[in-house]
Amino acid sequence: MADFILPKNSRLRPGKLHKAAEGATNIRKFHVYRYNPDDKENPQVDTFEVDMDQCGSMVLDALIHIKSKMDGTLTFRRSCREGICGSCSMNVDGTNTLACTKAIDDIKGDVKVFPLPHMPVIKDLVPDLSAAYAQYASIKPWIQAEMPAEGARERLQSPEERKKLDGLWECILCFSCSTSCPSYWWNGDRYLGPAVLLQAHRFIQDSRDEKTEERLQDLEDPFKLYRCHTIMNCTNTCPKGLNPAASIGDIKKKIVAQKV
C-alpha cells in the first residue's frame, strides 16, 4: 500500500463496520479510508458491506451507494462518471486510478479505497491538490503567440502538426501519475511531476505556440525536470493509457538539441 500524509504523530485507528441490510446475499466488503479534521481524531478505515444487487458495477457506484444508503458523511469528489473529468481519482486496491472506470469485478477479495497517496487529505477521500494546480499554472498552460492570426481565421495546423499532440491532449489532470511517483513524493515541492511535465510537453509540441525556447529554458532545472528517474510508475498507472515518462524523455532531448 502506498504512503499517505497523515496528521502529525497520528496512526490509523480501528474503524467501524457498516453491515448490509438483512437478507442481502451478494455482498462485497469495501474498506474505506476516513479522516475528518474537525473531530481531531486519527484517521480510520471503515468497512462497508455493500449489497451488489443494489449497486452498479464500478467502484464509484459503490461509493455513491455507501453515501446514499449507509453513511451520508462519506466525502469524495466525482463529476462526469465517464473517465473524462478526473475528479474521482483515488487509490483503489493499491493502484491509483479513476473510481468511475474501475470495475469492482476486476478486484479480487475485499475492495480497499484510499485517497491519492502522499498528498495532504482534506477529508476522507479528498486530497488537497492546491500545490499540484499551482505547479500546473507555473508552466503557463496556454498557447503563447505574439504574431496575430492571418485575417480573422484561427491558427491553423497541418494534420502532421496536429498528430504530434496525440497522447498529450488527452490528459485529464487526475494526478494519478504524479502521486504514484516516488520522486514526486520525495521532492514534490520542487519537482513538477509527470502530470505537469506531460502538460508542458503538450505546449512545447504545439506548432501554434511561439515560446518553445523559453518553455524549455524554464524547465531546465535540477529539480523541475531532472528529478525523474524513469521509475515508470506514472505510465503504468495512467487511467487514460498515456505515457508521461516518454514526454519527460522528449523534453530532455529537446533541451540537449537546443544547446547543440
Protein Blocks (a to p, Z undefined) as FASTA:
>chain_A
ZZddddehiacdddddddddehiabdcddddddddfklopacddddddddfklccfbfkl
mmmmmmmmmommbccddfklnopnommgcceehiacdfklmcfklpgcjddddddehiac
fbhjlccfklmmmmmmmnopacddfbdcehjbdcdddfklmmmmgoklmpgolommmmmp
mklmmmmmmmnbjmlmmmmmmmmmpmkbcklmmmmmmmmcfklmmmpgolommmmmmmnl
pafklmmmmmmmmmmmmmZZ
